[in-house]
Amino acid sequence: CDNDDLPINNDTTKFIWSIGTTDDLEHHQKRGSASVIILNPVTPPVNITESQVWEMNVKTKLPAMETTYWCTAHKSPPYTSKRHIIGFK
């Protein structure tokens, strides 16, 4: 942190972004801005009755060690449009 940094708080923060192949800010190919609430964003209510359920059960035996690193990949059912995870347990 330095004197030019802004605090991150519960207010809306304006992000200005740009993407380019060089560091020349005048000629970036894509640029834009977005207003974002970083901390505690408001999330819209979800109608769980209109949701689809994708159950995934993994049977594994964890070793009797204090720390275990375990990573797996799972293929989702095929979808033709974007999906969002709204919960897991």
NUNUPA-851598 format. One line per 2 residues: number of its first residue (from 1); their letters; for each residue x, y, z of N, C-alpha, C. Coordinates in nm, 2 decimals, m for minus. Layout:
<sites>
NUM) a) X,Y,Z,X,Y,Z,X,Y,Z ~ ...
</sites>
This chain:
<sites>
1) cd) 0.08,m0.12,0.00,0.00,0.00,0.00,0.09,0.12,0.00 ~ 0.04,0.23,m0.07,0.11,0.36,m0.07,0.00,0.47,m0.06
3) nd) 0.05,0.59,m0.07,m0.05,0.71,m0.06,m0.14,0.72,m0.18 ~ m0.11,0.66,m0.29,m0.20,0.66,m0.41,m0.30,0.55,m0.41
5) dl) m0.30,0.46,m0.32,m0.39,0.35,m0.32,m0.53,0.40,m0.26 ~ m0.63,0.34,m0.31,m0.77,0.37,m0.26,m0.81,0.25,m0.17
7) pi) m0.89,0.28,m0.06,m0.93,0.17,0.02,m1.04,0.09,m0.05 ~ m1.04,m0.04,m0.02,m1.15,m0.13,m0.06,m1.25,m0.13,0.05
9) nn) m1.37,m0.10,0.01,m1.48,m0.09,0.11,m1.61,m0.14,0.05 ~ m1.72,m0.11,0.12,m1.85,m0.16,0.07,m1.92,m0.08,m0.04
11) dt) m1.85,0.03,m0.08,m1.90,0.11,m0.18,m1.88,0.05,m0.32 ~ m1.94,0.11,m0.42,m1.92,0.07,m0.56,m1.79,0.12,m0.61
13) tk) m1.71,0.04,m0.67,m1.58,0.08,m0.72,m1.58,0.07,m0.87 ~ m1.53,0.17,m0.94,m1.52,0.17,m1.09,m1.39,0.12,m1.13
15) fi) m1.40,0.01,m1.21,m1.28,m0.05,m1.27,m1.26,m0.01,m1.41 ~ m1.15,0.04,m1.45,m1.12,0.08,m1.59,m1.01,m0.02,m1.64
17) ws) m1.04,m0.09,m1.75,m0.95,m0.20,m1.79,m0.92,m0.18,m1.94 ~ m0.81,m0.24,m1.98,m0.77,m0.24,m2.12,m0.68,m0.36,m2.15
19) ig) m0.69,m0.41,m2.27,m0.61,m0.53,m2.31,m0.55,m0.49,m2.45 ~ m0.42,m0.52,m2.46,m0.35,m0.49,m2.58,m0.23,m0.58,m2.60
21) tt) m0.17,m0.58,m2.71,m0.05,m0.66,m2.74,0.08,m0.59,m2.70 ~ 0.07,m0.45,m2.67,0.18,m0.38,m2.62,0.14,m0.30,m2.50
23) dd) 0.24,m0.23,m2.44,0.22,m0.14,m2.33,0.17,0.00,m2.36 ~ 0.15,0.02,m2.49,0.11,0.16,m2.54,m0.04,0.17,m2.51
25) le) m0.08,0.25,m2.41,m0.22,0.27,m2.37,m0.30,0.33,m2.48 ~ m0.25,0.40,m2.58,m0.32,0.47,m2.68,m0.38,0.37,m2.78
27) hh) m0.32,0.25,m2.79,m0.37,0.16,m2.90,m0.41,0.02,m2.85 ~ m0.46,0.02,m2.73,m0.51,m0.11,m2.68,m0.64,m0.15,m2.76
29) qk) m0.64,m0.28,m2.79,m0.75,m0.33,m2.88,m0.88,m0.33,m2.81 ~ m0.89,m0.37,m2.69,m1.01,m0.38,m2.61,m1.00,m0.30,m2.48
31) rg) m1.10,m0.22,m2.45,m1.10,m0.14,m2.33,m1.24,m0.12,m2.28 ~ m1.26,m0.09,m2.16,m1.39,m0.07,m2.10,m1.39,m0.04,m1.95
33) sa) m1.50,m0.04,m1.89,m1.51,m0.01,m1.75,m1.63,m0.09,m1.69 ~ m1.62,m0.11,m1.56,m1.73,m0.18,m1.49,m1.74,m0.12,m1.35
35) sv) m1.86,m0.11,m1.31,m1.89,m0.07,m1.17,m1.92,m0.20,m1.09 ~ m1.84,m0.22,m0.98,m1.84,m0.34,m0.91,m1.85,m0.31,m0.76
37) ii) m1.93,m0.39,m0.69,m1.92,m0.39,m0.54,m1.84,m0.51,m0.50 ~ m1.72,m0.48,m0.45,m1.62,m0.59,m0.42,m1.65,m0.66,m0.30
39) ln) m1.68,m0.59,m0.19,m1.71,m0.65,m0.06,m1.86,m0.67,m0.04 ~ m1.91,m0.78,0.00,m2.05,m0.81,0.03,m2.14,m0.77,m0.09
41) pv) m2.12,m0.82,m0.21,m2.21,m0.78,m0.32,m2.35,m0.83,m0.30 ~ m2.44,m0.75,m0.35,m2.58,m0.79,m0.34,m2.61,m0.90,m0.44
43) tp) m2.66,m1.01,m0.40,m2.69,m1.12,m0.49,m2.84,m1.13,m0.51 ~ m2.89,m1.16,m0.63,m3.03,m1.17,m0.65,m3.09,m1.30,m0.59
45) pv) m3.21,m1.29,m0.55,m3.27,m1.42,m0.50,m3.28,m1.52,m0.60 ~ m3.27,m1.65,m0.56,m3.27,m1.76,m0.65,m3.40,m1.84,m0.63
47) ni) m3.47,m1.87,m0.73,m3.59,m1.96,m0.72,m3.54,m2.10,m0.74 ~ m3.52,m2.17,m0.63,m3.46,m2.30,m0.63,m3.55,m2.40,m0.70
49) te) m3.69,m2.38,m0.71,m3.78,m2.47,m0.77,m3.76,m2.47,m0.93 ~ m3.69,m2.37,m0.98,m3.67,m2.37,m1.13,m3.53,m2.42,m1.16
51) sq) m3.46,m2.47,m1.06,m3.32,m2.51,m1.08,m3.31,m2.66,m1.11 ~ m3.20,m2.69,m1.18,m3.17,m2.83,m1.21,m3.07,m2.88,m1.11
53) vw) m3.08,m3.00,m1.07,m2.98,m3.06,m0.98,m2.89,m3.15,m1.05 ~ m2.76,m3.13,m1.02,m2.66,m3.22,m1.07,m2.59,m3.28,m0.95
55) em) m2.62,m3.41,m0.92,m2.56,m3.48,m0.81,m2.43,m3.55,m0.85 ~ m2.33,m3.53,m0.76,m2.20,m3.60,m0.78,m2.16,m3.65,m0.65
57) nv) m2.14,m3.78,m0.64,m2.10,m3.85,m0.52,m1.96,m3.91,m0.55 ~ m1.87,m3.88,m0.46,m1.73,m3.94,m0.48,m1.70,m4.03,m0.35
59) kt) m1.67,m4.15,m0.38,m1.64,m4.24,m0.27,m1.49,m4.26,m0.27 ~ m1.43,m4.21,m0.16,m1.28,m4.22,m0.15,m1.25,m4.24,0.00
61) kl) m1.13,m4.29,0.02,m1.09,m4.31,0.16,m0.97,m4.21,0.18 ~ m0.99,m4.12,0.27,m0.88,m4.02,0.30,m0.78,m4.08,0.39
63) pa) m0.65,m4.06,0.37,m0.55,m4.11,0.45,m0.55,m4.05,0.59 ~ m0.50,m4.12,0.69,m0.50,m4.07,0.83,m0.38,m3.97,0.85
65) me) m0.38,m3.87,0.77,m0.27,m3.77,0.78,m0.33,m3.63,0.82 ~ m0.25,m3.55,0.88,m0.31,m3.41,0.92,m0.34,m3.33,0.79
67) tt) m0.26,m3.34,0.69,m0.28,m3.26,0.57,m0.29,m3.35,0.45 ~ m0.40,m3.34,0.37,m0.41,m3.42,0.25,m0.45,m3.32,0.14
69) yw) m0.38,m3.33,0.03,m0.41,m3.26,m0.09,m0.48,m3.35,m0.19 ~ m0.60,m3.31,m0.23,m0.68,m3.40,m0.32,m0.74,m3.32,m0.43
71) ct) m0.72,m3.35,m0.55,m0.78,m3.27,m0.66,m0.83,m3.37,m0.76 ~ m0.96,m3.34,m0.81,m1.02,m3.43,m0.91,m1.09,m3.34,m1.01
73) ah) m1.11,m3.39,m1.13,m1.18,m3.32,m1.23,m1.31,m3.41,m1.27 ~ m1.42,m3.34,m1.29,m1.54,m3.41,m1.32,m1.61,m3.34,m1.44
75) ks) m1.65,m3.42,m1.53,m1.72,m3.37,m1.65,m1.86,m3.34,m1.62 ~ m1.91,m3.22,m1.66,m2.05,m3.19,m1.63,m2.14,m3.25,m1.74
77) pp) m2.27,m3.26,m1.72,m2.36,m3.30,m1.83,m2.35,m3.19,m1.94 ~ m2.38,m3.23,m2.06,m2.37,m3.14,m2.18,m2.48,m3.03,m2.17
79) yt) m2.44,m2.91,m2.18,m2.54,m2.79,m2.18,m2.52,m2.71,m2.31 ~ m2.62,m2.65,m2.35,m2.61,m2.56,m2.47,m2.61,m2.41,m2.43
81) sk) m2.62,m2.38,m2.30,m2.62,m2.24,m2.26,m2.54,m2.24,m2.13 ~ m2.51,m2.11,m2.09,m2.43,m2.09,m1.97,m2.51,m2.14,m1.84
83) rh) m2.44,m2.19,m1.75,m2.50,m2.24,m1.62,m2.42,m2.18,m1.50 ~ m2.49,m2.17,m1.39,m2.42,m2.11,m1.27,m2.45,m2.21,m1.15
85) ii) m2.35,m2.23,m1.07,m2.36,m2.31,m0.95,m2.42,m2.22,m0.84 ~ m2.53,m2.26,m0.78,m2.60,m2.17,m0.68,m2.58,m2.23,m0.54
87) gf) m2.52,m2.35,m0.53,m2.50,m2.41,m0.40,m2.43,m2.54,m0.41 ~ m2.37,m2.58,m0.31,m2.31,m2.72,m0.30,m2.30,m2.76,m0.15
89) k) m2.29,m2.89,m0.13,m2.26,m2.93,0.01,m2.17,m3.05,0.01
</sites>
